Amino acid sequence: MNLPNYFLADLPPEATLSPAMISEGCQTLKRNREQYLANRSTQSLVNFLSELAESWLDAEFPFRKFTLENAKAIGFSRATLERGLDNFFKQLTRENFNALLIQEFGDAKRLDSICATLNEEKLSRAAIARAPEFQVHICSGNIPNPTLTSIVFGLLLRSAQFVKCASGSSLLPRLFAHSIYDADPKLGACLEIAEWRGGNHDLENALFTEADCVTATGSDETLDKIRKHLPLKTKFIGYGHQVSFGFIAAEVLYGSRAKKIVSTAIDDMVAWNQLGCLSPHVIYVEVGGEISPEHFAQLLADELEKREMNEPRGEISNEESTAIASRRGIYEVRAAHSPEMTRHFFSKGSTAWTVIYEADARFQLSCLNRFIYIKPVADLKSLLESADEIRGKVSTVGIAASEEKNSEIATQLARWGATRICPLGQMQNPPLTWRHDGRPALGDIVLWTDVEARGDGL
């Protein structure tokens, strides 16, 4: 597939971007939005996005085929990328979009016209939500979903968009943008994709000067730097570093159910190679079940060995491989001296997967790329005490527990500060209605106009 030069990211590697090019591109996007996007109905955009998603789920769709053929260039094995694409695009349905709009605005037509919910009518009030005319997205390069989501939400809100990708990570966003352009060139003309190494203040200042709203995903340090360079008028929405973990209650660790839980835990490990903020670093296993936490670690290792045959991790950088090998070496020594406290299981001849069983329940950051800690805990209370150092920085907790205990566990985790609680196996596959880091997906971006009627009947 030969991609036409519609976007800045399509330019040859030797091309040099200038602040003037960025400013001119932003102005063009704003004009195109006013002409092609501003007056589109929300439902027409929902229909467009859901139909585009259906195309991406079609094995014969040219953009999907090209994406999977170039999985290595995107940074994943074909099987991992295919699963990730399927999980993402299956969420983009008309039903899910309408559920999202009602969740965020109370009425699916709130972006189109002044509306009132039943309760607002009783109060003689109505409102309309207004999105920024021009959004800029500063995207991290670890996994593609946040970037694709930003593009989808930006279109839904009828914003012109400039997507600045991390260096070396623009291929899949480019392909998605080209699929939009191919399906509707007028919508595609309201979108720009570019790539450059962060810290180019000349380019970024030109970009930020034009923006009404900037969204960014990255480290806390990166977000702080972006915030300091933004004009005062510009709204900023940042998503910083978060971590996630799993919890398995003792009562579900028996027989065939334990095997299913092992499989779902691996689903969370292999999804996007554990690189997203929603991926588990640690899985805490409650003691007292038919299967001990140590035995669970062994079962997990056995199943990971099988999974690697069908869904391989793929290649990673030398730095990442070295980090895994170095961490393995530490636990090899510990396991030799204190086998009752530490055990390690790993793929032979590669760094494809690693399981560390460690009796010390304190939270531990993983090397990622299918490197997981299994830690025993007496109960949920002791888990939360052991994870106290990451309190306030936890995105997702995946749980496996009985139906009777699910609600109680979720309530404790919510009060402790976790912003998303889901079944184990779904950690890296949030619904479209997910409130990222506990904040409204669309509501954070828009401004509201309230309209109050006279209450005297005149």
C-alpha positions as CSV (number, residue, x, y, z in Angstrom):
1,M,0.0,0.0,0.0
2,N,1.4,3.4,-1.0
3,L,0.1,6.1,1.3
4,P,-0.4,9.5,-0.3
5,N,1.1,12.5,1.3
6,Y,-2.0,13.8,3.1
7,F,-0.3,14.3,6.5
8,L,3.0,15.7,7.8
9,A,3.9,12.2,9.1
10,D,3.7,11.0,5.4
11,L,6.7,13.2,4.5
12,P,10.0,11.4,3.9
13,P,12.3,11.1,6.9
14,E,14.8,13.7,5.6
15,A,12.0,16.4,5.4
16,T,12.4,19.2,8.0
17,L,9.4,20.6,9.7
18,S,9.4,24.3,10.5
19,P,7.3,26.5,12.9
20,A,5.8,28.2,9.8
21,M,4.6,24.8,8.4
22,I,3.0,23.9,11.8
23,S,1.2,27.3,12.0
24,E,0.0,27.1,8.5
25,G,-1.2,23.5,9.0
26,C,-3.1,24.5,12.1
27,Q,-4.8,27.4,10.3
28,T,-5.8,25.0,7.5
29,L,-7.3,22.6,9.9
30,K,-9.4,25.3,11.5
31,R,-10.8,26.4,8.1
32,N,-11.5,22.9,7.1
33,R,-13.4,22.2,10.4
34,E,-15.6,25.3,9.9
35,Q,-16.4,24.1,6.4
36,Y,-16.6,20.3,6.7
37,L,-17.1,19.3,10.3
38,A,-18.6,22.0,12.5
39,N,-22.2,21.4,11.2
40,R,-22.2,17.6,11.1
41,S,-24.7,16.1,13.4
42,T,-23.5,13.9,16.3
43,Q,-25.5,10.9,15.0
44,S,-23.9,11.2,11.5
45,L,-20.5,11.1,13.2
46,V,-21.5,8.1,15.3
47,N,-22.6,6.3,12.2
48,F,-19.4,7.2,10.4
49,L,-17.1,6.0,13.2
50,S,-19.1,2.8,13.9
51,E,-19.0,1.9,10.2
52,L,-15.3,2.6,10.0
53,A,-14.7,0.4,13.0
54,E,-16.6,-2.4,11.3
55,S,-14.3,-2.0,8.3
56,W,-11.2,-2.3,10.6
57,L,-12.7,-5.6,11.9
58,D,-12.9,-7.0,8.4
59,A,-9.9,-9.3,7.7
60,E,-9.9,-8.1,4.0
61,F,-9.9,-4.3,4.9
62,P,-6.8,-3.0,3.1
63,F,-5.7,-0.8,6.0
64,R,-6.1,-3.6,8.5
65,K,-4.2,-6.0,6.3
66,F,-1.3,-3.5,5.8
67,T,-1.2,-2.8,9.5
68,L,-0.9,-6.5,10.4
69,E,1.7,-7.0,7.6
70,N,3.8,-4.3,9.3
71,A,3.2,-5.4,12.9
72,K,7.0,-5.5,13.5
73,A,7.4,-1.9,12.5
74,I,4.6,-1.0,15.0
75,G,6.4,-2.8,17.7
76,F,4.3,-6.0,18.3
77,S,3.9,-9.5,17.1
78,R,1.2,-9.9,14.5
79,A,-1.0,-12.0,17.0
80,T,-0.6,-9.3,19.7
81,L,-1.5,-6.5,17.4
82,E,-4.4,-8.4,15.9
83,R,-5.9,-9.0,19.3
84,G,-5.4,-5.4,20.3
85,L,-7.0,-4.0,17.1
86,D,-10.0,-6.4,17.6
87,N,-10.5,-5.4,21.2
88,F,-10.3,-1.7,20.4
89,F,-12.6,-1.5,17.3
90,K,-15.2,-3.9,18.8
91,Q,-15.9,-1.1,21.3
92,L,-16.8,1.5,18.6
93,T,-20.5,0.6,18.1
94,R,-23.5,2.9,17.8
95,E,-24.8,1.5,21.1
96,N,-21.6,2.2,22.9
97,F,-21.2,5.7,21.4
98,N,-24.8,6.6,22.4
99,A,-24.2,5.2,25.9
100,L,-21.1,7.4,26.2
101,L,-22.9,10.5,25.1
102,I,-25.7,10.0,27.5
103,Q,-23.3,9.2,30.3
104,E,-21.2,12.4,29.6
105,F,-24.0,14.8,28.7
106,G,-27.3,13.4,29.9
107,D,-28.6,13.5,26.3
108,A,-27.0,12.1,23.1
109,K,-27.9,15.3,21.2
110,R,-26.4,17.7,23.7
111,L,-23.6,18.7,21.3
112,D,-26.1,19.5,18.5
113,S,-28.6,21.7,20.2
114,I,-30.0,23.0,23.5
115,C,-31.5,20.1,25.4
116,A,-33.0,19.3,28.7
117,T,-33.2,16.1,30.7
118,L,-36.4,15.4,32.6
119,N,-34.9,16.7,35.8
120,E,-33.7,19.9,34.0
121,E,-37.2,20.5,32.6
122,K,-38.6,20.4,36.1
123,L,-36.0,23.1,37.0
124,S,-36.8,25.2,33.9
125,R,-33.3,24.7,32.7
126,A,-31.6,23.4,29.5
127,A,-28.0,23.3,28.3
128,I,-25.7,22.7,25.3
129,A,-22.1,21.4,25.4
130,R,-19.5,23.1,23.3
131,A,-16.2,21.4,22.3
132,P,-13.0,23.2,21.5
133,E,-12.6,24.2,17.9
134,F,-9.0,23.0,17.7
135,Q,-7.5,20.2,19.8
136,V,-3.9,19.2,20.0
137,H,-3.0,15.7,21.2
138,I,0.6,15.0,22.5
139,C,0.8,11.2,22.4
140,S,3.1,8.7,24.1
141,G,4.5,5.9,22.0
142,N,4.1,2.8,24.2
143,I,0.7,1.6,22.9
144,P,-1.5,2.9,20.2
145,N,-5.0,2.8,21.8
146,P,-4.8,6.2,23.6
147,T,-3.9,7.9,20.4
148,L,-6.7,6.3,18.4
149,T,-9.1,7.0,21.2
150,S,-8.1,10.7,21.1
151,I,-8.8,10.9,17.4
152,V,-12.1,9.2,17.7
153,F,-13.3,11.4,20.5
154,G,-12.0,14.5,18.7
155,L,-14.1,13.7,15.7
156,L,-17.1,12.9,17.8
157,L,-16.8,16.4,19.4
158,R,-16.4,18.0,16.0
159,S,-12.9,19.4,16.8
160,A,-10.1,20.0,14.3
161,Q,-7.2,17.9,15.5
162,F,-3.4,17.9,15.4
163,V,-1.9,14.7,16.6
164,K,1.8,14.9,17.6
165,C,3.1,11.3,17.9
166,A,6.2,10.2,19.8
167,S,9.2,9.6,17.7
168,G,8.9,6.3,15.8
169,S,5.3,5.7,16.8
170,S,3.2,7.3,14.0
171,L,2.6,4.4,11.7
172,L,-0.7,3.1,13.1
173,P,-2.1,6.6,13.8
174,R,-1.2,7.4,10.2
175,L,-3.0,4.4,8.9
176,F,-6.1,5.1,11.0
177,A,-6.0,8.7,9.7
178,H,-5.7,7.6,6.1
179,S,-8.6,5.2,6.6
180,I,-10.7,8.2,7.8
181,Y,-9.6,10.2,4.8
182,D,-10.3,7.3,2.4
183,A,-13.9,7.0,3.8
184,D,-14.6,10.7,4.0
185,P,-11.9,13.1,2.6
186,K,-13.7,16.1,4.2
187,L,-13.4,14.6,7.7
188,G,-9.8,13.6,7.0
189,A,-8.9,17.1,6.1
190,C,-9.8,18.2,9.6
191,L,-7.0,15.9,11.0
192,E,-3.2,16.2,11.0
193,I,-0.7,13.6,12.1
194,A,2.9,14.5,12.7
195,E,5.9,13.0,14.4
196,W,9.0,14.6,16.0
197,R,11.2,14.0,19.0
198,G,9.8,15.8,22.1
199,G,11.5,18.9,23.3
200,N,11.5,20.9,20.0
201,H,10.2,24.1,21.6
202,D,10.1,26.0,18.3
203,L,7.6,23.5,16.7
204,E,5.7,23.0,19.9
205,N,5.3,26.7,20.7
206,A,3.9,27.2,17.1
207,L,1.5,24.4,17.8
208,F,0.4,25.4,21.3
209,T,-0.2,29.0,20.2
210,E,-3.0,27.8,17.9
211,A,-4.6,25.3,20.3
212,D,-7.8,25.7,22.2
213,C,-7.2,22.5,24.2
214,V,-4.1,20.3,24.6
215,T,-4.4,16.7,25.8
216,A,-1.2,14.8,26.6
217,T,-0.3,11.3,27.8
218,G,3.1,10.6,29.3
219,S,5.3,10.8,32.3
220,D,4.5,13.3,35.1
221,E,7.7,15.1,34.1
222,T,6.6,15.4,30.5
223,L,3.2,16.7,31.5
224,D,4.8,19.3,33.7
225,K,7.0,20.5,30.9
226,I,4.1,20.8,28.5
227,R,2.0,22.6,31.0
228,K,4.7,25.3,31.5
229,H,4.8,26.0,27.8
230,L,1.1,26.5,27.2
231,P,-0.5,29.9,26.9
232,L,-2.8,30.8,29.8
233,K,-5.9,30.6,27.5
234,T,-5.3,27.0,26.5
235,K,-7.1,24.2,28.4
236,F,-4.8,21.3,29.4
237,I,-5.8,17.8,30.1
238,G,-2.9,15.5,31.1
239,Y,-2.8,11.8,31.8
240,G,0.3,11.0,33.8
241,H,2.1,7.8,34.9
242,Q,-0.2,5.2,36.5
243,V,0.2,1.6,37.5
244,S,-2.2,-1.4,37.9
245,F,-2.3,-4.7,39.6
246,G,-4.5,-7.8,40.0
247,F,-6.1,-9.5,43.0
248,I,-7.3,-13.1,43.2
249,A,-9.4,-14.2,46.1
250,A,-8.8,-17.5,47.8
251,E,-12.3,-18.9,47.2
252,V,-11.9,-19.1,43.4
253,L,-8.6,-20.9,43.4
254,Y,-9.8,-24.4,42.9
255,G,-9.8,-27.0,40.1
256,S,-10.9,-25.9,36.6
257,R,-11.8,-22.4,37.8
258,A,-8.2,-21.8,38.7
259,K,-7.1,-22.8,35.2
260,K,-9.5,-20.3,33.7
261,I,-8.2,-17.6,36.1
262,V,-4.6,-18.4,35.0
263,S,-5.7,-17.9,31.4
264,T,-7.4,-14.6,32.1
265,A,-4.4,-13.3,34.0
266,I,-2.2,-14.1,31.0
267,D,-4.7,-12.2,28.8
268,D,-3.8,-9.1,30.8
269,M,-0.1,-9.8,30.6
270,V,0.1,-10.3,26.9
271,A,-2.2,-7.5,25.8
272,W,0.0,-4.9,24.2
273,N,2.9,-6.8,25.9
274,Q,2.0,-5.3,29.3
275,L,3.1,-1.8,28.2
276,G,0.0,0.2,29.0
277,C,-0.8,1.8,32.3
278,L,-3.7,-0.6,32.6
279,S,-1.4,-3.7,32.6
280,P,-0.6,-5.5,35.8
281,H,2.8,-5.2,37.4
282,V,1.8,-7.5,40.3
283,I,-0.9,-10.1,40.8
284,Y,-1.7,-10.6,44.5
285,V,-3.0,-14.0,45.4
286,E,-4.9,-14.5,48.6
287,V,-3.7,-17.4,50.7
288,G,-6.0,-20.1,51.9
289,G,-7.3,-21.4,48.6
290,E,-7.0,-24.9,47.2
291,I,-4.2,-23.7,45.1
292,S,-1.4,-21.8,46.9
293,P,0.1,-18.5,45.5
294,E,3.3,-20.3,44.7
295,H,1.5,-23.1,42.8
296,F,-0.4,-20.4,41.0
297,A,2.9,-18.9,39.8
298,Q,3.9,-22.3,38.5
299,L,0.6,-22.7,36.6
300,L,1.0,-19.2,35.2
301,A,4.5,-20.0,34.0
302,D,3.4,-23.3,32.3
303,E,0.6,-21.5,30.5
304,L,2.8,-18.6,29.4
305,E,5.1,-21.1,27.8
306,K,2.2,-22.5,25.8
307,R,0.8,-19.0,25.0
308,E,4.2,-17.9,23.6
309,M,3.7,-20.5,20.8
310,N,0.5,-19.0,19.6
311,E,0.8,-15.3,20.6
312,P,4.5,-14.5,20.8
313,R,5.7,-11.4,22.4
314,G,7.9,-10.4,19.5
315,E,11.1,-8.4,19.4
316,I,12.0,-5.8,21.9
317,S,15.0,-3.4,22.2
318,N,18.4,-4.4,23.5
319,E,17.9,-2.1,26.5
320,E,14.6,-3.8,27.4
321,S,16.1,-7.3,27.0
322,T,19.1,-6.3,29.2
323,A,16.8,-4.9,31.9
324,I,14.8,-8.1,32.0
325,A,18.0,-10.3,32.1
326,S,19.5,-8.1,34.9
327,R,16.3,-8.4,37.0
328,R,16.1,-12.1,36.4
329,G,19.7,-12.4,37.7
330,I,18.7,-10.7,41.0
331,Y,15.9,-13.2,41.6
332,E,18.0,-16.1,40.6
333,V,20.4,-15.3,43.4
334,R,17.5,-14.8,45.9
335,A,15.8,-18.0,44.9
336,A,19.1,-19.9,45.4
337,H,19.5,-18.6,48.9
338,S,15.9,-18.4,50.1
339,P,13.7,-20.8,47.9
340,E,10.9,-20.6,50.5
341,M,10.7,-16.8,49.9
342,T,11.4,-16.5,46.2
343,R,11.0,-18.6,43.1
344,H,11.5,-17.6,39.5
345,F,10.2,-19.1,36.2
346,F,11.2,-17.9,32.8
347,S,11.4,-18.7,29.1
348,K,14.6,-20.6,28.2
349,G,16.9,-19.0,25.7
350,S,14.9,-15.7,25.5
351,T,13.4,-13.0,27.6
352,A,9.9,-13.7,26.2
353,W,8.2,-14.1,29.6
354,T,9.1,-14.1,33.3
355,V,7.2,-15.0,36.5
356,I,8.6,-14.1,39.9
357,Y,7.0,-15.5,43.0
358,E,8.0,-13.4,46.0
359,A,6.8,-13.7,49.6
360,D,7.4,-10.0,50.2
361,A,4.0,-8.4,49.5
362,R,5.3,-4.9,48.9
363,F,4.3,-3.6,45.4
364,Q,7.1,-3.9,42.9
365,L,7.3,-2.3,39.4
366,S,7.7,-4.9,36.7
367,C,10.1,-4.7,33.7
368,L,7.0,-5.2,31.6
369,N,7.1,-7.0,28.3
370,R,5.5,-10.1,30.0
371,F,7.3,-9.9,33.3
372,I,5.0,-10.4,36.3
373,Y,5.2,-10.7,40.0
374,I,3.0,-13.1,42.0
375,K,2.8,-12.1,45.7
376,P,0.8,-13.8,48.5
377,V,-1.4,-11.8,50.8
378,A,-3.5,-12.7,53.8
379,D,-6.5,-10.6,52.6
380,L,-7.4,-7.5,50.7
381,K,-6.6,-5.3,53.7
382,S,-3.0,-6.5,53.9
383,L,-2.7,-6.0,50.1
384,L,-3.7,-2.4,50.4
385,E,-1.2,-1.9,53.2
386,S,1.5,-3.4,51.1
387,A,0.6,-1.2,48.1
388,D,0.3,2.0,50.1
389,E,3.3,3.7,48.3
390,I,1.4,3.7,45.0
391,R,-1.9,4.9,46.5
392,G,-3.3,7.7,44.3
393,K,-1.4,6.4,41.3
394,V,-3.4,3.2,40.6
395,S,-5.4,3.1,37.4
396,T,-6.9,-0.3,37.3
397,V,-7.3,-3.3,39.5
398,G,-8.3,-6.6,37.9
399,I,-10.1,-8.9,40.3
400,A,-11.1,-12.6,40.4
401,A,-13.5,-13.3,43.3
402,S,-16.8,-14.9,44.0
403,E,-20.0,-12.9,43.1
404,E,-20.8,-12.6,46.8
405,K,-17.4,-10.8,47.5
406,N,-17.1,-8.8,44.3
407,S,-19.1,-5.8,45.5
408,E,-17.3,-5.6,48.8
409,I,-13.9,-5.9,47.3
410,A,-14.7,-3.2,44.7
411,T,-16.0,-0.9,47.4
412,Q,-12.8,-1.2,49.4
413,L,-10.7,-0.6,46.4
414,A,-12.7,2.4,45.3
415,R,-12.4,4.0,48.8
416,W,-8.7,3.3,48.8
417,G,-8.3,5.2,45.5
418,A,-8.4,2.8,42.5
419,T,-10.2,4.6,39.6
420,R,-11.2,1.4,37.7
421,I,-12.0,-2.1,38.9
422,C,-12.7,-4.8,36.4
423,P,-12.6,-8.6,36.0
424,L,-9.2,-10.1,35.6
425,G,-8.6,-10.6,31.9
426,Q,-10.2,-7.2,31.0
427,M,-7.6,-4.9,32.4
428,Q,-6.2,-3.7,29.1
429,N,-9.6,-3.6,27.4
430,P,-11.7,-0.9,29.0
431,P,-15.1,0.0,27.7
432,L,-15.7,3.1,25.5
433,T,-17.5,4.6,28.5
434,W,-14.4,4.3,30.7
435,R,-13.6,7.4,32.8
436,H,-9.8,7.7,32.2
437,D,-8.1,8.1,35.6
438,G,-11.5,8.7,37.1
439,R,-12.3,11.7,35.0
440,P,-15.0,12.2,32.3
441,A,-13.9,11.0,28.9
442,L,-15.6,13.9,27.0
443,G,-16.9,16.1,29.9
444,D,-13.4,17.2,30.8
445,I,-13.0,18.7,27.3
446,V,-16.2,20.6,26.7
447,L,-17.6,23.9,28.0
448,W,-21.3,24.2,28.9
449,T,-23.8,26.9,28.2
450,D,-26.8,26.8,30.6
451,V,-30.1,28.3,29.5
452,E,-32.6,29.2,32.2
453,A,-36.3,29.8,31.4
454,R,-38.5,32.3,33.3
455,G,-40.2,30.6,36.2
456,D,-43.2,32.9,36.2
457,G,-44.8,31.5,33.0
458,L,-44.3,34.7,31.0
